[in-house]
Structure formats: C-alpha cells, structure tokens
Amino acid sequence: MQAILAEREPVADELERYRAAVERYFGAFAREAEQRLRDVDRRIAHVNQVQFNLQAERGVALRRVEVTQGVLSRARELEAT
C-alpha cells in the first residue's frame, strides 16, 4: 500500500484488499485484548465482592468485640462492689 500511495491514489479494489488484510491481522489482537479486558473486569468484580464481604464480616466481629467487652466490663464492676 505504501508503494501505491507513493505513486498514486489507490482504487477501490486495492483499498478493500488493504482493509481486509488489516482486519485479518489486527482482528485477532483486538479479540484477544477484549477477552483479556473481560477477564480482568471479572477478577476485579470478584475482588470487590470479597472486599465487601470482608468489610461486613469485620463489622460483625467489631460489634461482637464491643458487646463482649461491655459484658466483661460490667462483670468487673460487680467484683468491685
């Protein structure tokens, strides 16, 4: 195509062959990149879900610590009286 462009304007058939060659060559790369992006997006969604679940689990554990510490504190107050 470079040689043709250096000499003259390409005709429709030459442009179509060039376009088809570019499609064949880069089409596989484009599909591979799109698949990789979908895979990474899926992994990110999984990580986000795991983080959300861990945050919720941490909240439950923190609440249990607070409650048990409160019970223990009250029990210690009973000993002092």
C-alpha positions as CSV (number, residue, x, y, z in Angstrom):
1,M,0.0,0.0,0.0
2,Q,2.9,2.4,0.7
3,A,4.2,1.9,-2.8
4,I,0.7,2.6,-4.3
5,L,0.3,5.7,-2.2
6,A,3.7,7.0,-3.2
7,E,2.7,6.7,-6.9
8,R,-1.0,7.4,-7.0
9,E,-4.4,7.2,-5.3
10,P,-5.4,3.6,-4.7
11,V,-8.5,2.3,-6.4
12,A,-11.5,0.8,-4.6
13,D,-10.4,-2.8,-5.0
14,E,-6.9,-2.1,-3.6
15,L,-8.4,-0.2,-0.7
16,E,-10.7,-3.1,0.0
17,R,-7.9,-5.7,-0.1
18,Y,-5.8,-3.5,2.2
19,R,-8.8,-3.1,4.6
20,A,-9.4,-6.9,4.6
21,A,-5.7,-7.5,5.3
22,V,-5.7,-5.0,8.2
23,E,-8.9,-6.7,9.6
24,R,-7.3,-10.2,9.4
25,Y,-4.1,-9.0,11.1
26,F,-5.5,-6.8,13.8
27,G,-8.8,-8.6,14.4
28,A,-7.2,-11.4,16.4
29,F,-5.3,-8.9,18.5
30,A,-8.5,-6.9,19.1
31,R,-10.4,-10.1,20.2
32,E,-7.5,-11.1,22.5
33,A,-7.4,-7.7,24.1
34,E,-11.2,-7.6,24.6
35,Q,-11.1,-11.1,26.2
36,R,-8.3,-10.0,28.5
37,L,-10.2,-6.9,29.5
38,R,-13.3,-9.1,30.3
39,D,-11.2,-11.4,32.3
40,V,-9.6,-8.6,34.3
41,D,-13.0,-6.9,34.8
42,R,-14.4,-10.2,36.1
43,R,-11.4,-10.6,38.5
44,I,-11.9,-7.0,39.8
45,A,-15.6,-7.7,40.4
46,H,-14.7,-10.8,42.4
47,V,-12.1,-8.9,44.4
48,N,-14.6,-6.1,45.1
49,Q,-17.2,-8.7,46.3
50,V,-14.6,-10.4,48.6
51,Q,-13.6,-7.0,50.0
52,F,-17.3,-6.1,50.6
53,N,-17.8,-9.5,52.4
54,L,-14.7,-9.0,54.5
55,Q,-15.8,-5.5,55.5
56,A,-19.2,-6.8,56.5
57,E,-17.5,-9.7,58.5
58,R,-15.2,-7.1,60.1
59,G,-18.2,-5.1,61.2
60,V,-19.8,-8.1,62.8
61,A,-16.6,-9.1,64.5
62,L,-16.1,-5.5,65.8
63,R,-19.6,-5.4,67.2
64,R,-19.0,-8.7,69.0
65,V,-15.8,-7.3,70.5
66,E,-17.7,-4.2,71.7
67,V,-20.5,-6.3,73.2
68,T,-18.2,-8.8,74.9
69,Q,-16.0,-6.1,76.2
70,G,-19.1,-4.4,77.6
71,V,-20.2,-7.6,79.4
72,L,-16.7,-8.1,80.8
73,S,-16.5,-4.5,82.0
74,R,-19.9,-4.9,83.8
75,A,-18.7,-8.2,85.3
76,R,-15.6,-6.5,86.6
77,E,-17.7,-3.7,88.1
78,L,-19.7,-6.4,90.0
79,E,-16.5,-7.7,91.6
80,A,-15.6,-4.2,92.8
81,T,-18.8,-3.8,94.8
